[in-house]
Amino acid sequence: MGQGDGFTYVQLKEEATSDSLIRKYNYLLFSLPVLSSGAKKKLQRKLQSLKQMLEGEKK
């Protein structure tokens, strides 16, 4: 992806930690490829929403 005039690079990352053993296993479970695809789709929707918001401010 190009960078420079007219381009903005945005990287979204969700990360969580906990001292709770149950939560740790929950985070590990949702990091599995089968379940992480849903998280990736959620991040993609957030990124698309952010892009539309930023592009709307340019006008």
mmCIF file as Biopython writes it, N, C-alpha, C and O atoms, coordinates in Angstrom:
data_model
#
loop_
_atom_site.group_PDB
_atom_site.id
_atom_site.type_symbol
_atom_site.label_atom_id
_atom_site.label_alt_id
_atom_site.label_comp_id
_atom_site.label_asym_id
_atom_site.label_entity_id
_atom_site.label_seq_id
_atom_site.pdbx_PDB_ins_code
_atom_site.Cartn_x
_atom_site.Cartn_y
_atom_site.Cartn_z
_atom_site.occupancy
_atom_site.B_iso_or_equiv
_atom_site.auth_seq_id
_atom_site.auth_asym_id
_atom_site.pdbx_PDB_model_num
ATOM 1   N N  . MET A ? 1  ? 0.848   -1.163  0.000  1.0 0.0 1  A 1 
ATOM 2   C CA . MET A ? 1  ? 0.000   0.000   0.000  1.0 0.0 1  A 1 
ATOM 3   C C  . MET A ? 1  ? 0.894   1.225   0.000  1.0 0.0 1  A 1 
ATOM 4   O O  . MET A ? 1  ? 1.896   1.260   0.714  1.0 0.0 1  A 1 
ATOM 5   N N  . GLY A ? 2  ? 0.546   2.231   -0.792 1.0 0.0 2  A 1 
ATOM 6   C CA . GLY A ? 2  ? 1.359   3.424   -0.914 1.0 0.0 2  A 1 
ATOM 7   C C  . GLY A ? 2  ? 1.261   4.325   0.293  1.0 0.0 2  A 1 
ATOM 8   O O  . GLY A ? 2  ? 0.233   4.385   0.967  1.0 0.0 2  A 1 
ATOM 9   N N  . GLN A ? 3  ? 2.341   5.020   0.554  1.0 0.0 3  A 1 
ATOM 10  C CA . GLN A ? 3  ? 2.356   6.016   1.620  1.0 0.0 3  A 1 
ATOM 11  C C  . GLN A ? 3  ? 2.868   7.317   1.024  1.0 0.0 3  A 1 
ATOM 12  O O  . GLN A ? 3  ? 3.652   7.294   0.075  1.0 0.0 3  A 1 
ATOM 13  N N  . GLY A ? 4  ? 2.447   8.427   1.554  1.0 0.0 4  A 1 
ATOM 14  C CA . GLY A ? 4  ? 2.847   9.724   1.043  1.0 0.0 4  A 1 
ATOM 15  C C  . GLY A ? 4  ? 1.629   10.610  0.980  1.0 0.0 4  A 1 
ATOM 16  O O  . GLY A ? 4  ? 0.674   10.440  1.737  1.0 0.0 4  A 1 
ATOM 17  N N  . ASP A ? 5  ? 1.676   11.571  0.055  1.0 0.0 5  A 1 
ATOM 18  C CA . ASP A ? 5  ? 0.550   12.483  -0.094 1.0 0.0 5  A 1 
ATOM 19  C C  . ASP A ? 5  ? -0.724  11.735  -0.440 1.0 0.0 5  A 1 
ATOM 20  O O  . ASP A ? 5  ? -0.758  10.942  -1.381 1.0 0.0 5  A 1 
ATOM 21  N N  . GLY A ? 6  ? -1.779  11.998  0.339  1.0 0.0 6  A 1 
ATOM 22  C CA . GLY A ? 6  ? -3.065  11.371  0.057  1.0 0.0 6  A 1 
ATOM 23  C C  . GLY A ? 6  ? -3.247  9.992   0.659  1.0 0.0 6  A 1 
ATOM 24  O O  . GLY A ? 6  ? -4.294  9.374   0.462  1.0 0.0 6  A 1 
ATOM 25  N N  . PHE A ? 7  ? -2.259  9.491   1.389  1.0 0.0 7  A 1 
ATOM 26  C CA . PHE A ? 7  ? -2.364  8.158   1.980  1.0 0.0 7  A 1 
ATOM 27  C C  . PHE A ? 7  ? -2.170  8.237   3.489  1.0 0.0 7  A 1 
ATOM 28  O O  . PHE A ? 7  ? -1.373  9.030   3.992  1.0 0.0 7  A 1 
ATOM 29  N N  . THR A ? 8  ? -2.909  7.406   4.187  1.0 0.0 8  A 1 
ATOM 30  C CA . THR A ? 8  ? -2.763  7.263   5.633  1.0 0.0 8  A 1 
ATOM 31  C C  . THR A ? 8  ? -2.679  5.784   5.953  1.0 0.0 8  A 1 
ATOM 32  O O  . THR A ? 8  ? -3.506  5.003   5.483  1.0 0.0 8  A 1 
ATOM 33  N N  . TYR A ? 9  ? -1.708  5.392   6.733  1.0 0.0 9  A 1 
ATOM 34  C CA . TYR A ? 9  ? -1.544  4.001   7.131  1.0 0.0 9  A 1 
ATOM 35  C C  . TYR A ? 9  ? -2.123  3.836   8.528  1.0 0.0 9  A 1 
ATOM 36  O O  . TYR A ? 9  ? -1.706  4.524   9.460  1.0 0.0 9  A 1 
ATOM 37  N N  . VAL A ? 10 ? -3.085  2.925   8.679  1.0 0.0 10 A 1 
ATOM 38  C CA . VAL A ? 10 ? -3.719  2.660   9.969  1.0 0.0 10 A 1 
ATOM 39  C C  . VAL A ? 10 ? -3.589  1.176   10.266 1.0 0.0 10 A 1 
ATOM 40  O O  . VAL A ? 10 ? -3.870  0.334   9.413  1.0 0.0 10 A 1 
ATOM 41  N N  . GLN A ? 11 ? -3.162  0.865   11.478 1.0 0.0 11 A 1 
ATOM 42  C CA . GLN A ? 11 ? -3.056  -0.531  11.904 1.0 0.0 11 A 1 
ATOM 43  C C  . GLN A ? 11 ? -3.877  -0.693  13.174 1.0 0.0 11 A 1 
ATOM 44  O O  . GLN A ? 11 ? -3.617  -0.033  14.180 1.0 0.0 11 A 1 
ATOM 45  N N  . LEU A ? 12 ? -4.871  -1.575  13.122 1.0 0.0 12 A 1 
ATOM 46  C CA . LEU A ? 12 ? -5.707  -1.858  14.286 1.0 0.0 12 A 1 
ATOM 47  C C  . LEU A ? 12 ? -5.279  -3.192  14.881 1.0 0.0 12 A 1 
ATOM 48  O O  . LEU A ? 12 ? -5.011  -4.159  14.168 1.0 0.0 12 A 1 
ATOM 49  N N  . LYS A ? 13 ? -5.223  -3.214  16.195 1.0 0.0 13 A 1 
ATOM 50  C CA . LYS A ? 13 ? -4.844  -4.446  16.874 1.0 0.0 13 A 1 
ATOM 51  C C  . LYS A ? 13 ? -5.633  -4.521  18.167 1.0 0.0 13 A 1 
ATOM 52  O O  . LYS A ? 13 ? -5.703  -3.550  18.919 1.0 0.0 13 A 1 
ATOM 53  N N  . GLU A ? 14 ? -6.217  -5.666  18.419 1.0 0.0 14 A 1 
ATOM 54  C CA . GLU A ? 14 ? -6.899  -5.897  19.686 1.0 0.0 14 A 1 
ATOM 55  C C  . GLU A ? 14 ? -6.093  -6.916  20.468 1.0 0.0 14 A 1 
ATOM 56  O O  . GLU A ? 14 ? -5.700  -7.958  19.945 1.0 0.0 14 A 1 
ATOM 57  N N  . GLU A ? 15 ? -5.859  -6.600  21.710 1.0 0.0 15 A 1 
ATOM 58  C CA . GLU A ? 15 ? -5.055  -7.475  22.549 1.0 0.0 15 A 1 
ATOM 59  C C  . GLU A ? 15 ? -5.615  -7.417  23.969 1.0 0.0 15 A 1 
ATOM 60  O O  . GLU A ? 15 ? -6.066  -6.368  24.429 1.0 0.0 15 A 1 
ATOM 61  N N  . ALA A ? 16 ? -5.582  -8.537  24.643 1.0 0.0 16 A 1 
ATOM 62  C CA . ALA A ? 16 ? -6.110  -8.563  26.005 1.0 0.0 16 A 1 
ATOM 63  C C  . ALA A ? 16 ? -5.304  -9.540  26.854 1.0 0.0 16 A 1 
ATOM 64  O O  . ALA A ? 16 ? -4.844  -10.578 26.378 1.0 0.0 16 A 1 
ATOM 65  N N  . THR A ? 17 ? -5.148  -9.179  28.113 1.0 0.0 17 A 1 
ATOM 66  C CA . THR A ? 17 ? -4.501  -10.061 29.078 1.0 0.0 17 A 1 
ATOM 67  C C  . THR A ? 17 ? -5.298  -10.002 30.380 1.0 0.0 17 A 1 
ATOM 68  O O  . THR A ? 17 ? -6.074  -9.075  30.612 1.0 0.0 17 A 1 
ATOM 69  N N  . SER A ? 18 ? -5.092  -10.988 31.200 1.0 0.0 18 A 1 
ATOM 70  C CA . SER A ? 18 ? -5.806  -11.028 32.471 1.0 0.0 18 A 1 
ATOM 71  C C  . SER A ? 18 ? -5.069  -11.929 33.447 1.0 0.0 18 A 1 
ATOM 72  O O  . SER A ? 18 ? -4.386  -12.873 33.049 1.0 0.0 18 A 1 
ATOM 73  N N  . ASP A ? 19 ? -5.216  -11.625 34.729 1.0 0.0 19 A 1 
ATOM 74  C CA . ASP A ? 19 ? -4.672  -12.489 35.775 1.0 0.0 19 A 1 
ATOM 75  C C  . ASP A ? 19 ? -5.598  -13.674 36.042 1.0 0.0 19 A 1 
ATOM 76  O O  . ASP A ? 19 ? -5.195  -14.653 36.671 1.0 0.0 19 A 1 
ATOM 77  N N  . SER A ? 20 ? -6.831  -13.583 35.565 1.0 0.0 20 A 1 
ATOM 78  C CA . SER A ? 20 ? -7.808  -14.646 35.758 1.0 0.0 20 A 1 
ATOM 79  C C  . SER A ? 20 ? -7.494  -15.819 34.826 1.0 0.0 20 A 1 
ATOM 80  O O  . SER A ? 20 ? -7.357  -15.635 33.617 1.0 0.0 20 A 1 
ATOM 81  N N  . LEU A ? 21 ? -7.384  -17.005 35.383 1.0 0.0 21 A 1 
ATOM 82  C CA . LEU A ? 21 ? -7.084  -18.200 34.600 1.0 0.0 21 A 1 
ATOM 83  C C  . LEU A ? 21 ? -8.174  -18.476 33.561 1.0 0.0 21 A 1 
ATOM 84  O O  . LEU A ? 21 ? -7.873  -18.854 32.429 1.0 0.0 21 A 1 
ATOM 85  N N  . ILE A ? 22 ? -9.427  -18.289 33.944 1.0 0.0 22 A 1 
ATOM 86  C CA . ILE A ? 22 ? -10.540 -18.524 33.009 1.0 0.0 22 A 1 
ATOM 87  C C  . ILE A ? 22 ? -10.452 -17.563 31.827 1.0 0.0 22 A 1 
ATOM 88  O O  . ILE A ? 22 ? -10.631 -17.968 30.678 1.0 0.0 22 A 1 
ATOM 89  N N  . ARG A ? 23 ? -10.180 -16.298 32.108 1.0 0.0 23 A 1 
ATOM 90  C CA . ARG A ? 23 ? -10.075 -15.318 31.018 1.0 0.0 23 A 1 
ATOM 91  C C  . ARG A ? 23 ? -8.890  -15.622 30.116 1.0 0.0 23 A 1 
ATOM 92  O O  . ARG A ? 23 ? -8.990  -15.481 28.898 1.0 0.0 23 A 1 
ATOM 93  N N  . LYS A ? 24 ? -7.764  -16.040 30.701 1.0 0.0 24 A 1 
ATOM 94  C CA . LYS A ? 24 ? -6.588  -16.387 29.886 1.0 0.0 24 A 1 
ATOM 95  C C  . LYS A ? 24 ? -6.944  -17.479 28.883 1.0 0.0 24 A 1 
ATOM 96  O O  . LYS A ? 24 ? -6.596  -17.387 27.706 1.0 0.0 24 A 1 
ATOM 97  N N  . TYR A ? 25 ? -7.639  -18.513 29.355 1.0 0.0 25 A 1 
ATOM 98  C CA . TYR A ? 25 ? -8.025  -19.599 28.445 1.0 0.0 25 A 1 
ATOM 99  C C  . TYR A ? 25 ? -9.057  -19.123 27.430 1.0 0.0 25 A 1 
ATOM 100 O O  . TYR A ? 25 ? -9.062  -19.589 26.291 1.0 0.0 25 A 1 
ATOM 101 N N  . ASN A ? 26 ? -9.920  -18.212 27.825 1.0 0.0 26 A 1 
ATOM 102 C CA . ASN A ? 26 ? -10.888 -17.644 26.898 1.0 0.0 26 A 1 
ATOM 103 C C  . ASN A ? 26 ? -10.163 -16.889 25.779 1.0 0.0 26 A 1 
ATOM 104 O O  . ASN A ? 26 ? -10.513 -17.035 24.608 1.0 0.0 26 A 1 
ATOM 105 N N  . TYR A ? 27 ? -9.157  -16.083 26.133 1.0 0.0 27 A 1 
ATOM 106 C CA . TYR A ? 27 ? -8.379  -15.351 25.130 1.0 0.0 27 A 1 
ATOM 107 C C  . TYR A ? 27 ? -7.643  -16.319 24.212 1.0 0.0 27 A 1 
ATOM 108 O O  . TYR A ? 27 ? -7.585  -16.112 23.000 1.0 0.0 27 A 1 
ATOM 109 N N  . LEU A ? 28 ? -7.083  -17.373 24.788 1.0 0.0 28 A 1 
ATOM 110 C CA . LEU A ? 28 ? -6.389  -18.376 23.976 1.0 0.0 28 A 1 
ATOM 111 C C  . LEU A ? 28 ? -7.360  -19.070 23.018 1.0 0.0 28 A 1 
ATOM 112 O O  . LEU A ? 28 ? -7.031  -19.305 21.854 1.0 0.0 28 A 1 
ATOM 113 N N  . LEU A ? 29 ? -8.540  -19.393 23.507 1.0 0.0 29 A 1 
ATOM 114 C CA . LEU A ? 29 ? -9.553  -20.052 22.681 1.0 0.0 29 A 1 
ATOM 115 C C  . LEU A ? 29 ? -9.917  -19.179 21.481 1.0 0.0 29 A 1 
ATOM 116 O O  . LEU A ? 29 ? -9.998  -19.670 20.355 1.0 0.0 29 A 1 
ATOM 117 N N  . PHE A ? 30 ? -10.136 -17.881 21.723 1.0 0.0 30 A 1 
ATOM 118 C CA . PHE A ? 30 ? -10.532 -17.002 20.636 1.0 0.0 30 A 1 
ATOM 119 C C  . PHE A ? 30 ? -9.380  -16.620 19.720 1.0 0.0 30 A 1 
ATOM 120 O O  . PHE A ? 30 ? -9.597  -15.979 18.692 1.0 0.0 30 A 1 
ATOM 121 N N  . SER A ? 31 ? -8.165  -17.001 20.073 1.0 0.0 31 A 1 
ATOM 122 C CA . SER A ? 31 ? -7.039  -16.759 19.172 1.0 0.0 31 A 1 
ATOM 123 C C  . SER A ? 31 ? -6.849  -17.915 18.190 1.0 0.0 31 A 1 
ATOM 124 O O  . SER A ? 31 ? -6.018  -17.829 17.286 1.0 0.0 31 A 1 
ATOM 125 N N  . LEU A ? 32 ? -7.610  -18.990 18.363 1.0 0.0 32 A 1 
ATOM 126 C CA . LEU A ? 32 ? -7.523  -20.109 17.423 1.0 0.0 32 A 1 
ATOM 127 C C  . LEU A ? 32 ? -7.996  -19.664 16.047 1.0 0.0 32 A 1 
ATOM 128 O O  . LEU A ? 32 ? -8.897  -18.831 15.948 1.0 0.0 32 A 1 
ATOM 129 N N  . PRO A ? 33 ? -7.401  -20.206 14.974 1.0 0.0 33 A 1 
ATOM 130 C CA . PRO A ? 33 ? -7.745  -19.767 13.614 1.0 0.0 33 A 1 
ATOM 131 C C  . PRO A ? 33 ? -9.241  -19.793 13.293 1.0 0.0 33 A 1 
ATOM 132 O O  . PRO A ? 33 ? -9.740  -18.904 12.604 1.0 0.0 33 A 1 
ATOM 133 N N  . VAL A ? 34 ? -9.947  -20.789 13.779 1.0 0.0 34 A 1 
ATOM 134 C CA . VAL A ? 34 ? -11.384 -20.900 13.471 1.0 0.0 34 A 1 
ATOM 135 C C  . VAL A ? 34 ? -12.148 -19.705 14.043 1.0 0.0 34 A 1 
ATOM 136 O O  . VAL A ? 34 ? -13.034 -19.156 13.387 1.0 0.0 34 A 1 
ATOM 137 N N  . LEU A ? 35 ? -11.805 -19.310 15.258 1.0 0.0 35 A 1 
ATOM 138 C CA . LEU A ? 35 ? -12.506 -18.210 15.913 1.0 0.0 35 A 1 
ATOM 139 C C  . LEU A ? 35 ? -11.887 -16.847 15.608 1.0 0.0 35 A 1 
ATOM 140 O O  . LEU A ? 35 ? -12.567 -15.824 15.695 1.0 0.0 35 A 1 
ATOM 141 N N  . SER A ? 36 ? -10.600 -16.828 15.250 1.0 0.0 36 A 1 
ATOM 142 C CA . SER A ? 36 ? -9.951  -15.541 14.992 1.0 0.0 36 A 1 
ATOM 143 C C  . SER A ? 36 ? -10.440 -14.915 13.687 1.0 0.0 36 A 1 
ATOM 144 O O  . SER A ? 36 ? -10.313 -13.705 13.501 1.0 0.0 36 A 1 
ATOM 145 N N  . SER A ? 37 ? -10.997 -15.724 12.780 1.0 0.0 37 A 1 
ATOM 146 C CA . SER A ? 37 ? -11.518 -15.143 11.532 1.0 0.0 37 A 1 
ATOM 147 C C  . SER A ? 37 ? -12.661 -14.178 11.834 1.0 0.0 37 A 1 
ATOM 148 O O  . SER A ? 37 ? -12.811 -13.164 11.153 1.0 0.0 37 A 1 
ATOM 149 N N  . GLY A ? 38 ? -13.460 -14.483 12.837 1.0 0.0 38 A 1 
ATOM 150 C CA . GLY A ? 38 ? -14.533 -13.566 13.246 1.0 0.0 38 A 1 
ATOM 151 C C  . GLY A ? 38 ? -13.962 -12.272 13.801 1.0 0.0 38 A 1 
ATOM 152 O O  . GLY A ? 38 ? -14.491 -11.192 13.540 1.0 0.0 38 A 1 
ATOM 153 N N  . ALA A ? 39 ? -12.885 -12.380 14.565 1.0 0.0 39 A 1 
ATOM 154 C CA . ALA A ? 39 ? -12.234 -11.183 15.111 1.0 0.0 39 A 1 
ATOM 155 C C  . ALA A ? 39 ? -11.624 -10.348 13.993 1.0 0.0 39 A 1 
ATOM 156 O O  . ALA A ? 39 ? -11.672 -9.119  14.043 1.0 0.0 39 A 1 
ATOM 157 N N  . LYS A ? 40 ? -11.051 -11.000 12.986 1.0 0.0 40 A 1 
ATOM 158 C CA . LYS A ? 40 ? -10.480 -10.273 11.847 1.0 0.0 40 A 1 
ATOM 159 C C  . LYS A ? 40 ? -11.569 -9.530  11.082 1.0 0.0 40 A 1 
ATOM 160 O O  . LYS A ? 40 ? -11.367 -8.395  10.652 1.0 0.0 40 A 1 
ATOM 161 N N  . LYS A ? 41 ? -12.729 -10.174 10.911 1.0 0.0 41 A 1 
ATOM 162 C CA . LYS A ? 41 ? -13.836 -9.514  10.222 1.0 0.0 41 A 1 
ATOM 163 C C  . LYS A ? 41 ? -14.318 -8.305  11.015 1.0 0.0 41 A 1 
ATOM 164 O O  . LYS A ? 41 ? -14.666 -7.276  10.436 1.0 0.0 41 A 1 
ATOM 165 N N  . LYS A ? 42 ? -14.336 -8.432  12.337 1.0 0.0 42 A 1 
ATOM 166 C CA . LYS A ? 42 ? -14.750 -7.315  13.196 1.0 0.0 42 A 1 
ATOM 167 C C  . LYS A ? 42 ? -13.770 -6.146  13.040 1.0 0.0 42 A 1 
ATOM 168 O O  . LYS A ? 42 ? -14.192 -4.997  12.911 1.0 0.0 42 A 1 
ATOM 169 N N  . LEU A ? 43 ? -12.466 -6.437  13.053 1.0 0.0 43 A 1 
ATOM 170 C CA . LEU A ? 43 ? -11.470 -5.390  12.868 1.0 0.0 43 A 1 
ATOM 171 C C  . LEU A ? 43 ? -11.576 -4.762  11.481 1.0 0.0 43 A 1 
ATOM 172 O O  . LEU A ? 43 ? -11.399 -3.553  11.333 1.0 0.0 43 A 1 
ATOM 173 N N  . GLN A ? 44 ? -11.864 -5.577  10.465 1.0 0.0 44 A 1 
ATOM 174 C CA . GLN A ? 44 ? -12.017 -5.062  9.103  1.0 0.0 44 A 1 
ATOM 175 C C  . GLN A ? 44 ? -13.187 -4.086  9.033  1.0 0.0 44 A 1 
ATOM 176 O O  . GLN A ? 44 ? -13.089 -3.046  8.381  1.0 0.0 44 A 1 
ATOM 177 N N  . ARG A ? 45 ? -14.291 -4.415  9.698  1.0 0.0 45 A 1 
ATOM 178 C CA . ARG A ? 45 ? -15.449 -3.508  9.727  1.0 0.0 45 A 1 
ATOM 179 C C  . ARG A ? 45 ? -15.102 -2.209  10.453 1.0 0.0 45 A 1 
ATOM 180 O O  . ARG A ? 45 ? -15.511 -1.132  10.018 1.0 0.0 45 A 1 
ATOM 181 N N  . LYS A ? 46 ? -14.356 -2.297  11.547 1.0 0.0 46 A 1 
ATOM 182 C CA . LYS A ? 46 ? -13.939 -1.099  12.278 1.0 0.0 46 A 1 
ATOM 183 C C  . LYS A ? 46 ? -13.048 -0.218  11.410 1.0 0.0 46 A 1 
ATOM 184 O O  . LYS A ? 46 ? -13.199 1.004   11.387 1.0 0.0 46 A 1 
ATOM 185 N N  . LEU A ? 47 ? -12.118 -0.849  10.697 1.0 0.0 47 A 1 
ATOM 186 C CA . LEU A ? 47 ? -11.216 -0.111  9.819  1.0 0.0 47 A 1 
ATOM 187 C C  . LEU A ? 47 ? -11.991 0.566   8.691  1.0 0.0 47 A 1 
ATOM 188 O O  . LEU A ? 47 ? -11.723 1.722   8.365  1.0 0.0 47 A 1 
ATOM 189 N N  . GLN A ? 48 ? -12.937 -0.137  8.101  1.0 0.0 48 A 1 
ATOM 190 C CA . GLN A ? 48 ? -13.754 0.426   7.030  1.0 0.0 48 A 1 
ATOM 191 C C  . GLN A ? 48 ? -14.560 1.622   7.543  1.0 0.0 48 A 1 
ATOM 192 O O  . GLN A ? 48 ? -14.686 2.632   6.851  1.0 0.0 48 A 1 
ATOM 193 N N  . SER A ? 49 ? -15.097 1.507   8.739  1.0 0.0 49 A 1 
ATOM 194 C CA . SER A ? 49 ? -15.855 2.592   9.345  1.0 0.0 49 A 1 
ATOM 195 C C  . SER A ? 49 ? -14.958 3.809   9.592  1.0 0.0 49 A 1 
ATOM 196 O O  . SER A ? 49 ? -15.361 4.943   9.331  1.0 0.0 49 A 1 
ATOM 197 N N  . LEU A ? 50 ? -13.750 3.573   10.092 1.0 0.0 50 A 1 
ATOM 198 C CA . LEU A ? 50 ? -12.791 4.647   10.328 1.0 0.0 50 A 1 
ATOM 199 C C  . LEU A ? 50 ? -12.409 5.323   9.016  1.0 0.0 50 A 1 
ATOM 200 O O  . LEU A ? 50 ? -12.315 6.548   8.945  1.0 0.0 50 A 1 
ATOM 201 N N  . LYS A ? 51 ? -12.192 4.525   7.989  1.0 0.0 51 A 1 
ATOM 202 C CA . LYS A ? 51 ? -11.837 5.061   6.666  1.0 0.0 51 A 1 
ATOM 203 C C  . LYS A ? 51 ? -12.950 5.959   6.133  1.0 0.0 51 A 1 
ATOM 204 O O  . LYS A ? 51 ? -12.679 7.052   5.635  1.0 0.0 51 A 1 
ATOM 205 N N  . GLN A ? 52 ? -14.193 5.509   6.233  1.0 0.0 52 A 1 
ATOM 206 C CA . GLN A ? 52 ? -15.318 6.308   5.757  1.0 0.0 52 A 1 
ATOM 207 C C  . GLN A ? 52 ? -15.428 7.611   6.551  1.0 0.0 52 A 1 
ATOM 208 O O  . GLN A ? 52 ? -15.724 8.664   5.986  1.0 0.0 52 A 1 
ATOM 209 N N  . MET A ? 53 ? -15.190 7.533   7.858  1.0 0.0 53 A 1 
ATOM 210 C CA . MET A ? 53 ? -15.256 8.734   8.688  1.0 0.0 53 A 1 
ATOM 211 C C  . MET A ? 53 ? -14.179 9.737   8.279  1.0 0.0 53 A 1 
ATOM 212 O O  . MET A ? 53 ? -14.454 10.930  8.154  1.0 0.0 53 A 1 
ATOM 213 N N  . LEU A ? 54 ? -12.946 9.249   8.070  1.0 0.0 54 A 1 
ATOM 214 C CA . LEU A ? 54 ? -11.854 10.132  7.690  1.0 0.0 54 A 1 
ATOM 215 C C  . LEU A ? 54 ? -12.069 10.721  6.303  1.0 0.0 54 A 1 
ATOM 216 O O  . LEU A ? 54 ? -11.805 11.903  6.083  1.0 0.0 54 A 1 
ATOM 217 N N  . GLU A ? 55 ? -12.538 9.918   5.381  1.0 0.0 55 A 1 
ATOM 218 C CA . GLU A ? 55 ? -12.793 10.414  4.030  1.0 0.0 55 A 1 
ATOM 219 C C  . GLU A ? 55 ? -13.928 11.435  4.027  1.0 0.0 55 A 1 
ATOM 220 O O  . GLU A ? 55 ? -13.918 12.368  3.224  1.0 0.0 55 A 1 
ATOM 221 N N  . GLY A ? 56 ? -14.910 11.266  4.922  1.0 0.0 56 A 1 
ATOM 222 C CA . GLY A ? 56 ? -16.009 12.212  5.029  1.0 0.0 56 A 1 
ATOM 223 C C  . GLY A ? 56 ? -15.555 13.563  5.547  1.0 0.0 56 A 1 
ATOM 224 O O  . GLY A ? 56 ? -16.132 14.590  5.188  1.0 0.0 56 A 1 
ATOM 225 N N  . GLU A ? 57 ? -14.505 13.577  6.405  1.0 0.0 57 A 1 
ATOM 226 C CA . GLU A ? 57 ? -13.986 14.818  6.949  1.0 0.0 57 A 1 
ATOM 227 C C  . GLU A ? 57 ? -13.224 15.618  5.904  1.0 0.0 57 A 1 
ATOM 228 O O  . GLU A ? 57 ? -13.132 16.840  6.016  1.0 0.0 57 A 1 
ATOM 229 N N  . LYS A ? 58 ? -12.669 14.948  4.879  1.0 0.0 58 A 1 
ATOM 230 C CA . LYS A ? 58 ? -11.905 15.629  3.824  1.0 0.0 58 A 1 
ATOM 231 C C  . LYS A ? 58 ? -12.811 16.516  2.970  1.0 0.0 58 A 1 
ATOM 232 O O  . LYS A ? 58 ? -12.376 17.551  2.465  1.0 0.0 58 A 1 
ATOM 233 N N  . LYS A ? 59 ? -14.074 16.105  2.811  1.0 0.0 59 A 1 
ATOM 234 C CA . LYS A ? 59 ? -14.977 16.809  1.892  1.0 0.0 59 A 1 
ATOM 235 C C  . LYS A ? 59 ? -15.426 18.134  2.420  1.0 0.0 59 A 1 
ATOM 236 O O  . LYS A ? 59 ? -16.187 18.838  1.756  1.0 0.0 59 A 1 
#
